[in-house]
Structures are given as C-alpha cells and as structure tokens.
Amino acid sequence: MTDSAYCAGGLSAGRSLNLGMIGNCAFSALIDPVGAIVWCCLPRFDGDPVFNALIDPSANGSFWAFELEDFMRSEQRYEPNTAVLRTRLLDRLGQGIEITDFAPRFVNRGRTFRPLMIVRRVQVLSGSPRMRVLLRPRFDWGRSVPTTTQGSTHVRFVGPNSALRLNSDAPLSYILSETFFVADRPMNFILGPDETLLTGIEDTARGFEQQTGDHWKSWTRSLSLPLEWQEAVIRAAITLKLSLFEDTGAIVAAMTTSIPEAPHSGRNWDYRFCWLRDAFFVVRALNSISEVATMEDYLHWLNNVVVRSRGGHIQPLYGIGQETQLPESVLTHLPGYRGMGPVRVGNQAADHFQHDVYGNIVLGASQAFHDHRLFRRAGSTEFGYLEAVGEQAYRVYDQPDAGMWELRTRARVHTSSALMSWAACDRLSKVARVLALPERVTYWRERAETIRTRILREAWSEERQSFVESFGGRDLDASALLMAEVNFIDPRDPRFIATIDALEHALGDGPFMRRYEAPDDFGKPETAFNICTFWRIDALARIGRQAQAREIFERMLASRNPLGLLSEDTHAQTGEMWGNFPQTYSMMGLINAAVRLSASWDTVI
C-alpha cells in the first residue's frame, strides 16, 4: 500500500513487504510503514490470523491502524538493539504522533514473561493532530466478525471460540465509532487475553516497554558480533530469535502463509511450521554469534521428534507442537496477497520423503555433544537415538525422494539428500570419538566414506563440468554449494571451483542466484532464492574471491526492506521482495555471510 492508502472499507491493496515484525517468542505481528498491523496469528504462529489484511486487502480484511487526518508522510525505525518498533505519522501542518509497538518479553520472578499481548503506545510529537483508531479484528480466517462489548476502560471482541480484550486510556467511544479526535495526550492500547490488568493501563504499558527494551538490549549485548555490518547482524539475530516458539523449542520457517514466490506464480505455501532443515541452519547461524539458548530450546523439540520416530521415517517438517498432520487446503474466500491467491493453510510437504532430513537432524544435534557451555551436554543415551537416525540416513541415501526443494511430481536420487546423509554418518563418527567409542567411530566413518564415494562418482557431470542435482543427471542445482559448507569437499578442489563457475553461469541473475534450472511443477523459477545467493557468497569467500563475495553481499544488504528484513525471494529485475516473510533462511544467510566476510576485530583494537 502507499503510505496514505486508506479507503472507506479499510486498507488499500497496493501493499508490499516493507513490514516490521514485533514478537516475543510466543506470537508475532507484522506492521506496515504507516503503523497498521496487517498480520497477527493467535494464539501461536500457526494459528488463526486475527489481523489478516496482508492476504485480504479487501474491505473484509482485518487490521489495526491509527489514521492521521490530512496525513503527509511516515517514518519508521526499530529502537536500536530491540524488537520495539516506532512509527511516526506526520500531517501536512507538521503535526504528528509516534506509535511505539512491542510484545512484552522480559524475566519476571525467574521466568520469561511473554504474554499473548500487543502493546501500542501513542505519543503526540507536536501540535494538535487529529487521529482515529481503526481496530477491526476477525476470527476464523476472516469469516467471523466478533461481537463487541464495552466496559469502563476496555472493549471485548468475542468470537465463536475465543475473545480478545482491549484495555485503553483513550476514549472508547471514539475507538468503537472510528471517529477522528484531537490527540492531546499520551494514550496506551493493550490488546490481549480477555483478562483484567493487575495494574493501571499507563503504568502497565510504560513498565512493560521499559522492561522489554532492557531485555532485548541485554540479549543483544551478549552476542559475539563481527566487526563489520553489526546493525544488520543484530537485526537478523533478533528476527531469528523471534521465530522461536519458546513453549516447545520449534523454529518456524516464516511468519506468513501464501505470499507468492513470484507475481501470479501460484507458488503460494504455508511456512508457519518447523522444517528440520531450516531450523538447523538457524541454530548454526545463531551459534556463530554465541547465542546458544535457542539451540538448547530447539534440541528439546528435536529430541521429541527423534525419540518418537523409533529409527523410522521422519517428516521434513512438523507443526510447532510436533503435529504430524498438516493437511493442505485452499481458503477460497480470501483473495491473497495483492489479490494473488490461492491462500493455503497447511503444507503437503509434511507427507513427503525428503531424505536430507536425517542429516539435518544429526547436524543440528551434534553440537550438544561438543559444546561445554550447555547446561546439559548430550551423552550416550542421546547418541543411541541419533544412531537410529543415522541408520535411516544410510538406508535411504541412494533412494529417490522429493529433494530439499520439495518437488511434488518428480522423484530422483538428489545429490543434496545424499550429501546430508553423508553428513549424518560423518558427524556420528565425530561424536563417537568424543564419547570414546572407537568401534562406532570406525563404523560411521566407513559408512560416510561409502556415501562420499558414490556422490563423487555419480553426482559429477563431465559434460557440465559440475556437480549436478541428482545421481546420473545433468541439471544444475545451487544446493551443490553446500558441499563446502558441511565440509564434504575441500573448497579448493578443482571440481568445486568448476561447480561454482557453472552455477554462476547457469543460475546467476547478476548478483542473485536461482535454485535450479530444470522446470518444476510450475515451470522455471522466476525469482532468485535468497539463501542460494548467500550460499554463493560463502562459496566465493571460501575459494578466495573475497572482493566478489563482498560486492554481492552489499547488494543483498541493499535488497532488505527499510527495517532490515528479508523475505524468501528477490526479483532480480525489479529488486522487489517475494515469498513468505520474514524468511529465517534468508536472515541466517545474512549472519553467516557477515561473519565470514568481516574484517577481524584485531584490525581496530
């Protein structure tokens, strides 16, 4: 939408992904450049969107905005080193208000306090601006308009199965009637469960803001940052942390569903679940800057998945509460992002066989055997569970699957899946060495070598002078760049260098990189996949092409939205963001690239 785009029925359809995110590791909300909350699922990341205007820009869309009369422009920024967002709205006379948005998160009585609560504070910047409050929640994916009741200092929004309460010291009559009024004093708005506040509205909002800001600044202070690009890394790290569902330890791939990967492409998927692949890379990126608490939380979730599998098939993704059934359906009553449906709920990929999952599990869990910072390091019991995963990896490494790109109508023996099966066996050998189990060291090393030999022989194409996407195939795939990242091959190996050159030629779009060249169920990909560009940056840095890697990284930094966030895809020609948002894969790629490319602190101290 344009910065002043309100219409009689609600928000206009011309929006973009220039959004900010607030959250507290229990839920999140996305806020547009003029301070409207256009996406918020409750009571969890994968729940019913109480505010859904991001995918329903029609008059039926639900949102929460503060509209300034005679609006002229807006400014937006995060409070440095926090997840507190500030939006300024200014009118044509220079009068204005500032909106402070956050989800409370801080330690209280020895536990992390993270209620399902949005706090919005409005301050007058200058003059006597006139504003109105447009608070239009809905339930059941927009199909249910809540019943509204008013108390002395609150408004209740009652749906079929739940209720929300707004506590506010603003005039409730104006809120309910959506009437413009003069903003002549600070106002506080607290939307959350249908419960009475324990303290006054202003005291609660002010105290929560102070404690939440202090919490995030303390958390950021503990990070081990690279010398260069610190602000970008901090924002990426906070975004990844907000993608953790702390109650179980699951990490969602993105906060949204059905933002298309390219305009009118039909590549609209629900990403509000935990992919084992994505979660491993998120944990690895945060570990690189010394944030280990997320890994500990995730390992609790992952251990549940591993134990319940009993050495058998493991899904590539689960619900954040370990749900195994994620049936995919289309909501035909919703028009979709910019009217580009379909809107999908659930994800069929949960039913896929994606054999790289076993390697991602072992890679994600192996640090728990090596890291002395953890409160509880893994031992022989956990190793037994992981060995069962490794056995499954070895059983299926040369069997056809849907691959890491989740192809729905084509199965092959994907190189990326075999690569991760190798990683599972290789890391199990290393863990066995830590546990002083020499027989298991030999056992897993031999299995890893068997897979390695097959990959080097059957995934290399003399014709293409590159590692290719499947055994005996000829199509190129950017996932081959992971060979160096998981230490499968020396990056100086001529075959790896030749693969980089071939991928740049076939899949490069200027600085960006697409996933693969072969058409899939929807044809050839139109946009570049951001994580593939970051893999390219990493590979270039590993082979000594630092200048080229830094140049591409700077282009990726410029591709972020004004608040420093990235979605899944970038359109190489327009530079516009597409795909679900914010994408953990993209944000962790930014951290990895900054850590690898940054000059050392030794150069300045």
VEXSE-784090 format. One record per residue (C-alpha): x, y, z. Coordinates in steps of 0.02 Angstrom, whole numbers, plus 50000, padded with zeros to 5 digits. Layout:
N
XYZ...
***
This chain:
605
500005000050000500525018049982500935027050143499225035650148498205021650073496605020550173494915018350092493155017850158493214999150180494954997750253496734996650185497084997550000497784982949900499414991149842500474984849986502214977449989503314967650108504024983650183503464977250352504164976850526503954962450648503654962750833503514947250941504034938551100504364920151051502534915951082501704925650941502144939350817501354953650720501834962050557501654980950544501634991150384502515007950353501055018250422500905008050581499484996450533499554978750600499144968450445499584950950506499494942850677499084924650715498464919250886498724910050998500254903550903501244907250746500204894350652498534899950724497054909750660497564927050593496634939650700497324952850581497424946450401497444961650286499114955750215498194942050121496484950350118496674968150056494784969250026493544978350135493374962150234495194961850285495604963850469496914975950535497324988350672497855005750619498005023450685497485035350546498075053250548496945066350469497745075450324499155062850328500755067850239502135055350274502805042150393504455037250469504865020450547506295012850643506704999950774507325005750942509165000550923509564982850979507754978651021506144971850947505244988050990504604996950834504245015650822503195023350684502945042150660501455048950565501525067250513500165078150436500325092450312500505105250452501975095950529500935089350672501105071150714501085056250828502305042250867501705024350888502755012550992502374994150962503024978951052502574962051125503094960951308504574949651343505664950051499506154939751650504904940551793505054930251952506394919551875505414915251718505244923151547503624933051538502934932651359501044935351363499944934951208499844953751214500154968151094500574984751175500385000651070500825017551145500415033851058501365049951096500995067151024502515074150935501895091750903500325102050882498565095350898498415081850764496775073050736496795054150729495645039350735495845021350787495365007850663495334991650761494504977850660494964960350719494164944950645494134926550684494074910250585495174916550444494134932350423492464923450413491864928650586491574946650640491704947450830490344953550945490894969351033490524973951214491144988951311491724990851491492335006051586494125005151518494044990551399493224983451243492934964851219492964956651048492064939951064492204926550930491494909050914492894900851014493934914751090493904932751147495114947351149495114962151267495754979551227496224989551382496475007851340496505025051418495955032751252494115037451228493245020751200491775028951113492935035950980493775019050960492125010050935491415023050816493085025650724492865044450748494275056850722494785065950881496165077650938497675068551008498155079851151498945067551273499845050751276498735035451251499015017051283498215002051199498454984251265497644970351164497714952851234496774939251326495074942951400495814946351571495874961051692497534970051707498374969051877498944987151871498395003151785498415004251597499755017551582500835010051719500714992951638501134999151463502575010251522503314996851633503174983451500504024994651372505484998251487505744980251538505534973651360506794986051292508024981851430507794963251396508224964651212509704976251243510404964051369510134949451249510984958851107512424963651220512834945251245513074942051058514804939650984514674950950832515794952850680516674969550665515764974550506513894975650472513444974650656511744982950642511224971150502511784955950603510894961950760509254964350666509424947250584509814939050751508304946950837507214941550692507834923550705507554923750893505764929750865505504914550752505754902950901504144896250978504884895351151503504884751227504104869451130505754874951051505134874050871505784886850746504614892150607505224894950429504244911250413502784920350494501624920550344500694909550225500394911250039501494926049993501894920649814503694916849766503424927249609501974937849543500464927149495501524911449504500374900649610501914896049714500984900549874501404890050027501114889950214502794891950302502184893550482502914876750532504584869450586505654862550445507084852450517508194858650377507864877150406507954875450594509684867550588510374881950487509554894750602510344886650754512024886050666511954904550622511484909850798512854898750870514114907850761513754923750859513694914751028511814913451052511614895751116509964896851211508964894951050509924878951011509534872051183507684875651161507684868250986508594852551042507204848951166505954849651023507074839650907507374826151037505494823151045505434820850857506914808950857506294798151001504544796250930505234790850759505994774950834507274774350695505984775350555505364788550435505474806650492504474820350410505384835450338504264846950441503094846450589501904858150674502674868650810501834857450938502514841850849500914839750748501184826850611499594830150513499674846650420498364844150284498454857050147496874866250097496414881849999495384895850075494394901849925493564916450017495234925450036495944934849884497764933049937499244944749942498874958649816497444947749757498674934149703497914918449777497744904649818497864905950007498434889350076498354882850254499404867650299500794860450192500794844550090502684843550108502394835550279501924819850182503494819950075505014808950084506474821150092507994811250138509104826050182508084827450343509134814250432510734823650403509944839750461509424831250623511154824650661511974841050611510784850550722511044839150871512904835550860513474851650941512624846151102513994832951119515424845351095514874861951173515424864151355514324879651376512714869651378511824866551542511634848451493512754840651363512134825651267512814808351309512694790051266510794789351276510584803351151511934795551042510904779651033509404789250969510474798250840511244781950781509494776050736509304791850632510984788450551510474770750506508944777650418510034790350327511144776350264509664765650211508924779250101510394789650039510304782149864508414781149854507334793549756506484807349854505644824349833507274833249872507574848649977506564859349856505044848549888504614843949710502844837249707502804827149547504594821149521505704809649622507574807249596509114802349695509524820149741511324824749771510834836349914509944822150004511424810349984512574824450043511604826550204511574807650231513464808250218513484822450345512444811850465513674797450459515194808950465514574818350620514074802350708515874796550687516494812650765515264811350909515794793350940517584799450956517054811951091516144798051182517684786751169516794773351067518134767750941517104754050862515704766350822516974778750756517544765950629515774760250590515134777550547516724783150460516594768350341514774772150304515184790350272516564785350153515394773750057514174787950027515564800149986516244788649852514534786949772514244805749771515934809749694515664796649560513814798449519513434816749553514854823549446514464827549265515914828149144514754836149016514274850649131515934850949225514954852349384514134842649522512314840849470510664839549560510444820649551511434804849526511714802349341510824818649298511394834149206510344848349281511194860949394510604864949570511264878249690511204865849835512864858849771513654874049853513284865950022514664853249989515954865150059514864871750200514634854350275516484850250245516144836750117517454843549997518944855050006518344871449929519994872349833519584855949746519524859749558517834850949545517054862549674517784878049592517144872049423515424869449502515394887349565515814893649391514474882749310513144888049435513544906449413513364904649226511764894349230510844900949383511574918149415510464933349392511774946849415512194945849600510714934549637510534915749613509054904649572508814887449648508884876049496508744876449307507554862049271505704866549262504654860549408502784858549434502534877149398503834879449261505524887849282505794898449439505634916949402506414924449557508074921849644508064911949805508964922349936509794908050030510574902049867511354919249844512074918050019512744900549980513574908349829514354921849939515014908750060515744897949921516594912749838517374917950003518004900250034518924899649867519714916749891518584927749786518304939549932518024955249829516644947249726515854939749881515834956649970515094965249818513654952749810513394953849998513214972649988511894970149853510964958249967511024970850109510284983749990508904971449947508234971250125506704981550166506944998250257506904989550426508244976850379507164961550348507154949250203505844937850128506174921550037506474927949859507094943149765506564948049590508204951149500507484964049381506404974349499507314970849662505644967649745505434955049886504314939949861503924924249958503484921750140504114934350265505224936450360506144920950300507294912950427508344905050289508714922350219509084930650386510264916850440511164918050272511474936350308512274932150475513364918550402513984929850262514384944150380515354932750498516344925150354516734941450263517014953650405518714960450445519414954450611519224964450771521114963350781521204976450643520474990050754520934985550933
***
